[in-house]
Amino acid sequence: MRDHASLSNPAASGEGSRVADLKAWIAAQFEVAGKDAPAFELTPASASHLQAIATASQARTRATTIVAADFRQKAAEYRSQAARIREILESVGLARENLSASAVASAQVLANVANLLNTRDTEMSRQVFFLVAMADISLRKTDVEEKRSKVQKESKVLLEYTRKAIARLTYLKRTLAQLEDDMAGCDAQMRHWQTNLSIMVSKERQYMQQHTNCKALLKRVGYTPEVSHGVLMEMAEHKKDLEKKTRPILDTLRSYQDLPPDKALAALAIEDKRRQYSAAEKYLEEVLQSALNPTE
């Protein structure tokens, strides 16, 4: 048991020192911000997360310290160089107080241009870097002008498309208004056609009923499709022939009306005429039957 405790104590002591360092770092950060560190409970997960944050923060702080020291050193060098240049200018009579307002303004513009062109080494590249920077500015300006020209062309094309679209929309609106105006007349015409259609439908039903009635009537009187106009004309000719044949018989019968009233002779004559009339009727029926049934 004693050996096991002695082995686990170093890990426990290391964990305790890490937690103490974390708490000290958090308190220092809140102290820099002018606030008191809040009370919180450290868990293994939160401790690990805070440890990663503290490590990254300390690394960034060290890098910032190095960069700040470098900037301070450069600032000191720039100040010493400015003092030296000021002494040189004063020795040759070019102090700021001796320069005119336009010269001061020109120097200020030149300094602003140098800062804009990121020209820092004024001794070694006073002319070359300035020209290079001006050339770069010129190239950028040319590029910007080309892009601007391209955008203007695209804008003109889009404007033309927009104008055409507006004109098309105006035409479609005008067409729609005209169609809506014409729709009233079309509705009236449609209603008229619907009325006529309903009348025609009723007439069709009426004519169909009449056609059915006529077919039933023709069927009832013995009409068949074989009875055509030619057959009827032929039957009319036969009727005329029969009338011609029976007319002498009728004339003879009428002549008997003038005979003396001899009963025996009158009876014989009447019987003979009846026999002739029956034969004529039989012949007429045969002719009509042959006309109505030509296939037979």
VMD Tcl script that draws the C-alpha trace (Angstrom):
set ca {
  {0.00 0.00 0.00}
  {2.83 2.39 0.85}
  {4.56 1.61 -2.47}
  {1.38 2.24 -4.46}
  {0.80 5.63 -2.77}
  {4.38 6.63 -3.44}
  {3.94 5.82 -7.13}
  {0.68 7.75 -7.51}
  {1.75 10.89 -5.64}
  {3.90 12.37 -8.49}
  {0.93 12.22 -10.93}
  {-1.39 13.78 -8.38}
  {1.11 16.50 -7.61}
  {1.62 17.24 -11.33}
  {-2.15 17.47 -11.88}
  {-2.47 19.81 -8.90}
  {0.29 22.08 -10.17}
  {-1.35 22.20 -13.66}
  {-4.71 23.18 -12.14}
  {-3.00 25.84 -10.00}
  {-1.22 27.23 -13.06}
  {-4.55 27.36 -14.96}
  {-6.27 29.21 -12.12}
  {-3.36 31.65 -11.85}
  {-3.46 32.30 -15.62}
  {-7.26 32.87 -15.58}
  {-6.95 35.25 -12.62}
  {-4.17 37.17 -14.40}
  {-6.29 37.54 -17.55}
  {-9.29 38.86 -15.60}
  {-6.98 41.15 -13.65}
  {-5.68 42.66 -16.90}
  {-9.32 43.27 -17.92}
  {-9.99 44.90 -14.51}
  {-12.45 42.25 -13.36}
  {-12.52 39.56 -10.71}
  {-12.22 35.96 -11.79}
  {-15.53 34.10 -11.30}
  {-15.75 30.98 -9.22}
  {-15.90 27.82 -11.32}
  {-15.28 24.11 -11.01}
  {-12.64 22.46 -13.11}
  {-13.41 19.11 -14.68}
  {-10.93 17.03 -16.64}
  {-12.57 18.08 -19.94}
  {-12.73 21.80 -19.06}
  {-9.18 21.70 -17.67}
  {-7.90 20.16 -20.91}
  {-9.77 22.76 -22.96}
  {-8.50 25.64 -20.82}
  {-4.99 24.22 -21.00}
  {-5.13 24.31 -24.81}
  {-6.45 27.89 -24.73}
  {-3.77 28.97 -22.27}
  {-1.02 27.39 -24.36}
  {-2.22 29.11 -27.53}
  {-2.63 32.43 -25.71}
  {0.85 32.28 -24.21}
  {2.37 31.43 -27.61}
  {0.53 34.35 -29.21}
  {1.60 36.64 -26.38}
  {5.24 35.70 -26.89}
  {4.95 36.30 -30.65}
  {3.25 39.65 -30.02}
  {5.99 40.63 -27.61}
  {8.66 39.83 -30.19}
  {6.85 41.77 -32.94}
  {6.26 44.74 -30.62}
  {9.92 44.81 -29.67}
  {10.86 44.75 -33.36}
  {8.42 47.59 -34.10}
  {9.84 49.61 -31.20}
  {13.36 49.08 -32.50}
  {12.33 50.14 -36.01}
  {10.53 53.19 -34.62}
  {13.68 54.20 -32.74}
  {15.70 53.78 -35.93}
  {13.18 55.82 -37.93}
  {13.26 58.57 -35.29}
  {17.05 58.69 -35.33}
  {17.06 58.73 -39.13}
  {14.46 61.51 -39.15}
  {16.58 63.53 -36.70}
  {19.64 63.05 -38.91}
  {17.73 64.06 -42.07}
  {16.29 67.06 -40.23}
  {19.83 68.15 -39.23}
  {21.01 67.77 -42.83}
  {18.08 69.79 -44.18}
  {18.60 72.51 -41.58}
  {22.32 72.66 -42.42}
  {21.56 73.30 -46.09}
  {18.77 75.78 -45.32}
  {15.85 73.46 -46.16}
  {14.25 73.38 -42.77}
  {10.43 73.11 -42.67}
  {10.19 76.69 -41.39}
  {12.13 77.93 -44.46}
  {9.95 76.11 -47.03}
  {6.94 77.70 -48.68}
  {3.43 76.38 -48.17}
  {3.37 74.84 -51.67}
  {6.69 73.05 -51.04}
  {5.35 71.68 -47.74}
  {2.17 70.56 -49.49}
  {4.17 68.90 -52.29}
  {6.37 67.09 -49.75}
  {3.26 65.94 -47.90}
  {1.70 64.68 -51.14}
  {4.92 62.85 -52.00}
  {4.96 61.25 -48.56}
  {1.32 60.19 -48.91}
  {2.01 58.70 -52.35}
  {5.02 56.84 -50.96}
  {2.88 55.42 -48.16}
  {0.16 54.50 -50.64}
  {2.66 52.76 -52.91}
  {4.24 51.05 -49.91}
  {7.62 52.65 -50.73}
  {9.55 52.51 -47.50}
  {13.27 52.41 -48.41}
  {13.67 55.96 -49.67}
  {17.42 55.83 -49.90}
  {17.96 52.72 -52.06}
  {14.78 52.74 -54.13}
  {13.80 56.36 -54.17}
  {13.31 56.36 -57.97}
  {13.14 52.74 -59.05}
  {10.52 51.60 -56.54}
  {8.50 54.74 -57.14}
  {8.41 54.07 -60.88}
  {7.62 50.41 -60.34}
  {4.83 51.35 -57.98}
  {3.49 53.92 -60.45}
  {3.62 51.31 -63.23}
  {1.72 48.90 -60.99}
  {-0.86 51.62 -60.30}
  {-1.12 52.26 -64.05}
  {-1.64 48.54 -64.74}
  {-4.28 48.37 -62.06}
  {-5.95 51.44 -63.51}
  {-5.92 49.88 -66.98}
  {-7.36 46.66 -65.58}
  {-10.05 48.59 -63.75}
  {-10.88 50.57 -66.91}
  {-11.15 47.33 -68.93}
  {-13.41 45.80 -66.31}
  {-15.45 49.00 -66.22}
  {-15.79 48.98 -70.02}
  {-16.84 45.33 -69.93}
  {-19.38 46.05 -67.21}
  {-20.71 49.01 -69.20}
  {-21.12 46.81 -72.29}
  {-22.90 44.16 -70.24}
  {-25.07 46.88 -68.70}
  {-25.98 48.15 -72.17}
  {-26.88 44.62 -73.28}
  {-28.97 44.08 -70.15}
  {-30.61 47.48 -70.68}
  {-31.47 46.54 -74.26}
  {-32.90 43.21 -73.08}
  {-34.87 45.08 -70.44}
  {-36.26 47.50 -73.01}
  {-37.26 44.64 -75.30}
  {-38.84 42.82 -72.37}
  {-40.79 45.95 -71.40}
  {-41.95 46.40 -75.01}
  {-42.98 42.74 -75.17}
  {-44.81 43.06 -71.88}
  {-46.63 46.17 -73.14}
  {-47.64 44.32 -76.32}
  {-48.87 41.33 -74.33}
  {-50.86 43.59 -72.01}
  {-52.41 45.35 -75.02}
  {-53.24 41.98 -76.60}
  {-54.75 40.76 -73.34}
  {-56.91 43.87 -73.08}
  {-58.07 43.42 -76.67}
  {-58.90 39.77 -76.05}
  {-60.82 40.70 -72.92}
  {-62.78 43.28 -74.96}
  {-63.51 40.72 -77.67}
  {-64.53 38.13 -75.12}
  {-67.89 39.87 -74.48}
  {-68.90 39.55 -78.14}
  {-67.63 35.98 -78.23}
  {-69.71 35.14 -75.17}
  {-72.83 36.50 -76.87}
  {-72.05 34.51 -80.02}
  {-71.44 31.39 -77.95}
  {-74.76 31.80 -76.17}
  {-76.48 32.22 -79.57}
  {-74.79 29.08 -80.85}
  {-75.76 27.16 -77.73}
  {-79.39 28.23 -78.20}
  {-79.31 27.16 -81.85}
  {-77.63 23.91 -80.88}
  {-80.35 23.11 -78.33}
  {-83.00 23.86 -80.99}
  {-81.21 21.64 -83.48}
  {-80.96 18.85 -80.91}
  {-84.71 19.05 -80.25}
  {-85.38 19.10 -84.02}
  {-83.13 16.08 -84.43}
  {-85.11 14.18 -81.84}
  {-88.36 15.23 -83.56}
  {-87.12 14.14 -86.99}
  {-85.82 10.87 -85.60}
  {-89.24 10.20 -84.09}
  {-90.93 11.06 -87.40}
  {-88.51 8.77 -89.22}
  {-89.34 5.95 -86.82}
  {-93.06 6.55 -87.27}
  {-92.71 6.54 -91.07}
  {-90.75 3.30 -90.98}
  {-93.44 1.73 -88.80}
  {-96.17 2.97 -91.21}
  {-94.35 1.63 -94.26}
  {-93.81 -1.70 -92.53}
  {-97.48 -1.84 -91.63}
  {-98.63 -1.22 -95.25}
  {-96.18 -3.81 -96.59}
  {-93.54 -1.51 -98.01}
  {-90.18 -3.11 -98.61}
  {-86.91 -1.54 -99.84}
  {-87.39 -3.41 -103.12}
  {-90.38 -1.17 -103.95}
  {-88.58 1.65 -105.75}
  {-89.81 4.45 -107.95}
  {-89.38 2.36 -111.04}
  {-91.53 -0.43 -109.61}
  {-94.27 2.06 -108.70}
  {-94.20 3.50 -112.22}
  {-94.47 0.01 -113.65}
  {-97.46 -0.72 -111.42}
  {-99.08 2.53 -112.59}
  {-98.62 1.42 -116.23}
  {-100.19 -1.95 -115.41}
  {-103.08 -0.14 -113.77}
  {-103.60 1.94 -116.90}
  {-103.55 -1.22 -119.04}
  {-106.10 -2.85 -116.78}
  {-108.31 0.24 -116.95}
  {-108.10 0.11 -120.73}
  {-109.07 -3.58 -120.69}
  {-111.93 -3.13 -118.24}
  {-113.33 0.00 -119.88}
  {-115.03 -1.96 -122.79}
  {-116.51 -4.33 -120.26}
  {-117.92 -1.42 -118.30}
  {-119.26 0.13 -121.50}
  {-120.91 -3.18 -122.37}
  {-122.44 -3.37 -118.94}
  {-123.74 0.14 -119.28}
  {-125.28 -0.80 -122.69}
  {-127.23 -3.55 -121.03}
  {-129.07 -0.95 -119.07}
  {-130.91 0.00 -122.31}
  {-132.10 -3.59 -123.01}
  {-135.74 -4.60 -122.43}
  {-136.38 -6.17 -119.06}
  {-135.94 -9.83 -120.08}
  {-135.14 -11.51 -116.88}
  {-133.53 -14.67 -118.24}
  {-131.27 -12.86 -120.74}
  {-130.38 -10.24 -118.17}
  {-129.37 -12.91 -115.68}
  {-127.16 -14.64 -118.24}
  {-125.56 -11.37 -119.25}
  {-124.97 -10.34 -115.67}
  {-123.42 -13.71 -114.86}
  {-121.14 -13.48 -117.88}
  {-120.00 -9.96 -116.91}
  {-119.40 -11.06 -113.33}
  {-117.22 -13.89 -114.57}
  {-115.24 -11.49 -116.76}
  {-114.89 -8.97 -113.94}
  {-113.66 -11.70 -111.54}
  {-111.09 -12.80 -114.12}
  {-109.93 -9.18 -114.53}
  {-109.62 -8.71 -110.75}
  {-107.67 -11.96 -110.46}
  {-105.34 -10.84 -113.22}
  {-104.86 -7.46 -111.50}
  {-104.01 -9.15 -108.19}
  {-101.47 -11.40 -109.90}
  {-99.81 -8.43 -111.57}
  {-99.65 -6.48 -108.27}
  {-98.31 -9.51 -106.44}
  {-95.60 -10.07 -109.06}
  {-94.66 -6.39 -108.82}
  {-94.42 -6.43 -105.02}
  {-92.42 -9.69 -104.96}
  {-90.17 -9.61 -108.04}
  {-87.79 -12.22 -106.59}
  {-90.56 -14.76 -106.42}
}
mol new
graphics top color blue
foreach p $ca { graphics top sphere $p radius 0.5 }
foreach p [lrange $ca 0 end-1] q [lrange $ca 1 end] { graphics top cylinder $p $q radius 0.2 }
display resetview
